[in-house]
Amino acid sequence: MAKSKPSLLKLFIYRFRKPVLSLLRFLIFIVSILSISTFVYYHGFIHTAEEKAWLIDLNRSIFLVFILNYIFRLFFNVNRTKFINSTWVEAILLSIMLYDIVNQWLFGFALLEHFFNQIQLPHFISFYTALIQLYLLFLVAKELIKGISRTFSNVKLRPATLFITVYLLMILMGSVLLMLPGMNRGGVMLNYLDSLFTSVSASCVCGLQVQNIGIFFNTRGQLVILALIQLGGIGIISFATFFASFIRKGMSLKHQSVLKTVFDNESVEGSSFQWRQIVFVTILIEILAAIMLYLLWQKVPWTSSAQHIYYAVFHAISGFCNASFSLFPDNFRNPAVSSMYIVHLGMAAIVFFGSLGFPAIRDIFSIRNLRMRAALPWKKWKVSTQIALNTGLAIVFFGSIIFYVLEANNLLRNQKGMEGSITAVFQLINARTGGFSTVDFAHATYPTLIVICVVMFIGASSGGTGGGIKTSSFAVIFRTITSGIRNRQSVTIAHRNVNAQLILKAFTIFFIATTVISLSVFLLQIFEPLTPFFDLLFEEVSAFSNVGFSMGITPNLTDASKSILMVSMFIGRVGVLSFVYALSVKKEETSFTYPDTHIMIG
């Protein structure tokens, strides 16, 4: 039986499919750059009504390019039914936008805007404008991620170097956006160093501020800061991989290798599975936290329901990411919330979950693990989970008692009993990198500040959103020291031996962290000779550990001192080992070992 000849249409598609799609990719790339530039120009500067209308028309024209791109992709696709089934949401949204654009050009009005006016909800027009811009930005991001994902495997940088490079690019983009006049209430260009400092602080989820974000920045600027907090807290690599996997149906080995470095997993397979859980768990916890704060903040004198919701969402994300950025002018010392102790407990719980670490959260709360332990009650948590939870609770428990005793007649003199206890617990939980405060540390006693510095230095748990040397490093160092004191031949935690490689890594982290802080304080004292030494030490430890506690000196520091704090925040966030690995020269390991020697110690 003779085979049927392909139709002219199929031959046309087969012949021109590759060149047309290649041309479309190039066109979309150019249009994406134009779209991003338009988006930044629209929101970053002050415009007249005529300029805004012209920019909206330009956005509609850009939408047409994406609509044509979808049509051509559909036409040149071999399996159109499968293509439509996989992109039906995009098809519906683009169809709505096409219908709205046609109405605007043929009849002189946008259908959706007209609808909002007819039902007497004109303020929804602004929401509609923002919505179409965000959707356009999503389409642009989708195309850019596609292009980046195609070339990701060809990048010749090591995972640690690539991870740090991505963080630096995010910080630089954030600094440019925050500098624009449309991002602040005064409508002026922000000094670039202050803009960069804010971007670094937000991306590194630290919270130190040179400009009070609740007063200086408008909603646009605050949303940029919130985006940097979210990307910095959960990891921009996780977000990029999350979207890339949905767009390209999987991730490359390079993606998995970078995630392995970021999460410090033993296997690549564990990393490729973990990022998915991190994104979903983060979003779930932040939604629940925002709902809780919304319910607990009913008595705050909000100006509108929108402000009530916005503050709840902002503080939920900032709290879980341990960023310590607050929209209240004086953080939680603000009179509106300073005496709302139930809110303090709720916020402390959000911060503690963020500092606990994603691996520990998964181990304790995942449905699969809960079912397994219900069936096998003898099965314990992982050793890393036990360290994260037990060490964290011990630090908070003993630290709170010390804080309460030392400050009973000072910071807590007007808060007795339960109120003082809640304040002590709140501050110690936040000292582990949360950074929210209900007291002014500028008036705290020196013994209290020393305790806070120690807690900040230890920091949160591994795999979480906090900083510091991490509770795991502290636990290994502590057990190693106690084993040395007892003259034991091995180091054990939870009836498990700790290998020499982990001990070496823990002490390396401790030594580098101590060196960075010492060198930074030394330089800060040179550039700030009139500032008390302990104030500089407190600010530096807070910066390196990404806490955000402050003695109130940050806005008045010199540019050189701000630069030192920025470097400390960045090293503390990416991790001292990742930073060292990125700068070090890779050497071939030898397969032989040298004979043991004896050295007199002590």
N, C-alpha and C positions, 0 to 999 in steps of 0.2 A: 504493500500500500504506500503510495507516494505521500511524502510529507507536504503539508500545506505551506505555501510561501508566507513569510511575515508581511503584514500590511505595511503600507507606506508610512503610517503614523508610528508604528513600532520601529521601523528603520530610522525615521527622523529622530525619535527619542534616543535610540541606541547611538546614533552618530553624534548628536549635539548635547547629550546629557552632561558629560564631563566638562566640556568648555563652558556651557551655560551656568552650571552649578559653581564652577570655579570663579566665573565672573560675578555671580551673585554673592559669593563669599567676600570677594574684594569690595563690592559695592556696599554690602552690609557693614563691613569693617569701617569704611569711610563714613557711612551714615551714623554708625554707632559713636564714632568720635564726635561728630557734629551734634548728636543727641546729648551726649554727656556734657559737652561744652555749653549747649543751650540750657540744660538743666541747672548747671552750676551758675551760669550767668543770670538765669531767672531768679534763683533763690539766694544768690550771693550778693546781689546788688539791689539798690533801691530804684524802682521803675515807675514811670507814669502809667496811667490807665491805657494809653495808646500803645506804649511799648509792651505792656503785658498782653494786650490783645494780639499784637503782631507775633509775639513769641508763642502764644497758644496756636495761632494759625500755622506757624512753622512746625510745631509739634504734630499737628494734624497731617501736614505734608509728609513728615517723617513716618507717620503711621502708614501712609499709603505705600511707602517703600517696603515696609514689613508685610503688608497685605499682599503686595505683588510677589514678594519673596515666597510667601506661603503658597500662593497659587502656582508659581513656577515649580516649587518643590513637589507639590501635588501632581502636577502635569508630568513631570519627568520621573516620578516614582514608579518603579516596576509593579509594586503591590499597593495600589491606592487605598484599598479597603483597610489594610493593616495600618497604613500611614494615618488615615482619618481616625481610626480607633485609638491610636496612640497620641493623637494631637487634637482631640475633639474639643477640649477646654480652650485651647488656643484659638481654634477655628471659631467657636462661639463668640469669644471676646473680640476677636478681630472683625467679625461680622457686625457686631453691635457698633464698634467704632466706625466701620465703613458706612453703615447706615446713618450714623450721627454726622459724619463728615459730609456725606452727600446732601443731607438736609441743610447743613450750614451753607454749603456752596450754592445750592439750587434755590433755597427758600429764604436764606438770610438769617436763619437761627439754628442753634444746636438743639436737637430734640430733647435731650436730657435736661439741658438748662431750662428750656421752655416748660418742661414737665415740673421741675422744681419750683418755678415761679407760679405755675398754675395752682399748685397745692399749697402755696404761700409758705414755702420753705426756702427763701432766697439764700440763706447762709449755707445751704448745701452746695451752692455753685462753687464756692471755694473748695469744699471737700471734693467735688467732682473734678475740678481742675487738678488738684493734687493727686487724685486717683488715676487720671489718665497719664499724668507725668510719671507716677510710680510704676504703672503698668508698662509704659514705654521704657523706663529704666530697667525693668525686669527683662524685657525682650532684649535690650542691649546687653545686659549682664549675661543672659543666656548664650547669646552669640559669642561674647568674649570668652566665656568659660569653655565653650566648644573649641575655640581656637587655641586657648591656653592648654586645654587637656590634650589636644593633638600633638603639641610640641613639648609637653611636660617630660616625657620619657627621654627626650634628647638633651635635656639640660645636664651639663657635665659637673654641676656643683654637688658637693657632698650633702646628705640630708640635713645635717646641722647647719651648714652654711646657707642652704636654700631656705630653711625654716626662719633663720634670722633675717635673710634678705627680704622675705615676704613681710615680716613684721616691720622692717624699716620702711618699706614701700607704703604700708598701711599708715604708719605714723606720718610720713611726709605728705600723703594725700589728705589726711585729717588736718594737718597744720595749715595747708593751703586753704582748705574750706573754712576753718575757724577764723582765719585772718580777714575774710571778706566782710565788708560793711553790712551786708544783709543778714549776718549771723548774730549781731548784737543789737541791743536796744538803742544804743546811741547812733547807729548808722555810720560808724567810723571804721577805718582800717586798723585792726589790732596790730600792735607791735609783733613782728614775726617770732621773736624769741619767746614771748609770752604765749603766742599761738602754738608754737612747737612744744613748749613746756606742757600746755594743757593737753595736746594730742598725745604726748608721751605718757602723761599721767593717766589719761583715760585708756589708752591702748594697753598699758601695763597694769591696769586696774589698781592703781595706787590711790589716787584721790587728793594728793597735794595740789593746791591751787594758788595761782598768782592773781586770778580774777575769780570772784565769787560767781559761779555759774548760774545761780538762781537770780542774781541781780544784774550781772553784766550781759549775759547771753539771752537772746530771745528764744522762742520755741524752736526755731530752725537750728540755731546753734546747739541748743540742748539735745536735740534729736541726733545731730552729728556726734556729739559726745556720747550719747547713749549707744549709738551704733558702734563706736570705737570700743566702748566698754564690753558690749556683747561679743564682738569679734575677738577682742583681746582676752576676755574671760574664758570663752569656750574654745578659742583657738581658730584663727582665720583659716588654717590648713584644714581643720575639721569642716568648716562651713563650705570651703571651696570643693572639698572632696565630696561632701554631701550632695551638693547640686550637680557636680560633674558626673557622679555615679548615676543620677536620675536621667541626665541628659544623654550620656554616652553608654548607659547600661553596664556599668562596671568601672573598675579603676585599674590603672596600670600598676606594674610592680614598683615603679618609681614612687607613685602615690603611696603605696603600702610601706615602702622603705622609709619615706619621710614620716609617716604616721608612727611607725615603729620607734623612730628616734624621739618623736615628740612625746609619745606615751610611755617610752622606756619599757616596751613589752619584750618578752622573751622570744616571740615569734612574729613573723609578718602576718600570719593568718589572724592572730589575736588582734592586731592593730586594725586590719581591714574590717573586722566585725565590731570593734569597740566604738569607732567614730559614730556609727549609726545610733547606738544607744546613748552616746553622749549628747547628741543633738536633741533626740526625743525626750530624754530625761530632763535636760535643761529647760526646754520649752514647757514641759509639763509642770515642773516645780515652779517656774516663774509665773505661769498662769495661776496656779493654786496660791502662790504667795501674793500676787496682785489682788486676787479675790479676798484673801484674808485681810490684807491691809485696807482694802476698800470698806470692808465691814467694820474693822476696828477704828477707822478714822471718821466715823459718822459725826462725832461731836466737834470736829475741827471746823472753824468758820470758813468754808470754801466759798469762792465767788460764783461757782457754777458746778454743775455735774461733770462737765468736761474736765475741769481742773481737778476734781476729786478723782476721776478715773486716771487722768494723766499722771498725777503724783503717785498713785498706787502702783501703776505699771512701771514708772521710772525707778522708784525705790525698790520694787521687787527685783528688777534686773540688776540694779546697782548692788543690792544686798546679796543676792545669790552669787554674783561675780566678785564679791568682796572688794568692790571698787570704792566705797565710802563717799561717792559723790552724792550730795543731797541738794534738793531744790530749796530747802529751807535756808535762809540766810546764815543762821548760826548752827547748821547741822541739827542734831536732835536736842541741842540746848535751846532751840527756839521756844518761846513761851507757849506757842500753839500745841506743842507735843512734848515739852520737857517733863510734864507731870503725868503723862499718859503711860503708866507703867505696863499696862496690858499690851500696848503697842511696842514698847521696848522688848518685852518677852517674845512677841511675834517676830520682830526684826532680828532679835538674837538667834532665834531658831532658823531663820532664812540664812543668816550669815554662817551659822555652824554647819548647815548642810553644804553650803558652798565650799567651806574649808575642809570638809570631811574627805572629799575626793571622789571622783566618778567610780573608780574600781571598788571602793568600799561601799558606796551607795548601791551599786549593782549587786555586790555580794550579799548585802544585808536585806535589800528590799525587792530584788527581782522575784517575780512570781515563781519562776522555775526553782530558784533556790529556797524560797519559802515552802513550796510544796515538798521539796526534797528533804528539808530539815523537819517538816512535820511528819514525814514517813520515817526518817532516820534521826531521831532527837540527839543521838550521840555525835552527829557530824558537826564540827565546829566551823567557824568562819576561817577564812584564810589568815595566815600570820600577818600579812600586810594590813588586813582589815582590823585585826585585833590591835595592832600597833596604832593605827590611825584613830580608832575609837577610844581605846583605853588611855593613850598618851594625851589625846585632846581633852578628854574629860578630866584627867588628873591635873593637867595644866590649869584648866578653868576652875576646878574645885579649890585647889590649894592657892592659886593666884587670887581668887575672889576673896578668900579668907584673909590673906595678907593685905590686899587692897582695902578691905573693910576695916581691919584693925589699924592700919597706918593712916587712913583718911577719916576715921570716925569723928575726929574733932576738927577736921579741915574741910575737905570737899563735901563730906557727908554729914556735916554738923546739923543741917536742916532736914536730913533724911534718916530717920531712925527705924530700926526693926526691918520690916519687909521691904520698905522703899529703898533703904540703903543697901540691902542685900541684892535687890534686883539691879540697882545701879552698878554694884560691884561685879555681878555676873555679866551684865551687859558690856562693861568695859573690858573685862578679861576675854570674853568671846571675840570682841572686835579687835583686841590687841593681837589676835592670831591672824591678822591681815584684813579684818572687816573694816576698821577705820571709822565707824560711826561713833560719835561721842555725845554724852549727855553732861559731861563736866569739862571744865577748862583746865587743860594740863599745864598751862602756864602758871597756875596757882597750886599745883600739886607739890608734895614734899619730894625731896631727892630720893629717899629710899623707894617710894612708890614708882618714880620714874625709872629707877634702875630695874625694878621688877618688870615694868612694862617693856623696857628695852630688851630684856632677856626673852620675854614671851614673844615679842615681835621678831627677834632674831631666829627663834625656833620656827615660828610661822605655822602654816597650815600643813595638811597631809599631801602626800604625793598624788598626782593625777587630779588635783582639784583646781580651783580658781585662785587660790592664795599664793603667797610668796614665802620668803624665809628659807632656811636650810632644809625645812620639812621635818615632820615628826619622826619619819623613818630614819633619817640621818642622825637625829638626836638620840633616838632609841638605840641604834647600833653603837654610837659613840659611848653612850652611858653604860651599856652592857659590856663593852670592851674595857672601859676603865674599871668597872666593878670586878670583871674577871681578872684584870691585871692585879688589882689590889688583893684579890683572893688567891693569886698565883695559880690560876687555872690555865690549862693548856688550850682550851677552846672557848668560843663565845657562843652562848645559846640564847635564843628567844623563843618562848612558848614551846619548849622542849624540841627545838630545832636548832641545828648548828648553823651559824652564819659563816659563809665562806670568806676567805681572805680578800677576794676581789671586792665584795660588798663593803668590807671594813675599810679597805683602801679608798674606795669611792667616797664613803661617808667622811673620812678624815680629810680627803682632798677638798670636798665641798666646804667643810668647816674652815680649813686653812685659807682657801681662796676668798670665801666670804669675809672672814676676819681681815684679810689683807686689803680687800677692796674698801671695806668700811674704814679701816685705819688710815689708809692712804687718802681717802676722800675727806675724812675729818681733818687730816693734816693740811690738805689744800684749802679746805673751807676756812680754817683758822687763819691761813695766810691772807685770803681774800676778804675775810670778815674779822679783822683784829679787835673790833669793839664789841663783838657779839660773844656772850658767855660760851665757854667751851661745851658745857653740857647741853645747851640749847642746840648747838650745831651737831653734837653727837646724836641727840634724840631725833633731829630732823633727818640725819643721814641714815640711821637704822630704820626709821619709818619709810624712807625712800627705797632703800635696798630691799626691804622686806615687803614692799608694796602694800603698806598699811594705810597711810594717809593721816595718821595722828600728827599734830603739829603744835609747836609752841607759839605759832602765830608770826614766825619770822620769814616765812617763804616769800611773801609778796615784796618784802623790803631787801631781799638779797641782791647782790650784784649779778651781772650777766654771767660772769665766770662761775659763780657759786651755783646759779640755776643750771648751768651746763653740767656741772659735776653731779648734781642731783638727778638730772636727766639720764646721764650715763649709768648711775647707780640703779635707777628704776628699771632701765632697760636690761642690765645684766641680771638683776634680781628676777625679772619676769621670764626671760628666755631660759634662765638657769645657768649657773656658773659653769657646769660641765659642757652644756651645749655651746656656750660662748667660747670656752677654751678649745673644744673640738673644732669649732669653725675657724679659729685662728691658727691652730697647730698644723704642723706639716706631718702628713701621714708617712709612717715608716713601716717597713716590712718587719714582721715579727719573726724572731728566730725560733727554731724548733728545739734548740738545746737549752740547758739550764746550767748555771754556775754552781759550784759547790757551796754548801752552807758555811757561814763564818760566825764567829762569836765577837760581839762588841759589848764593852762595858757600858751599861745604861744606868744613869742616875748617880 
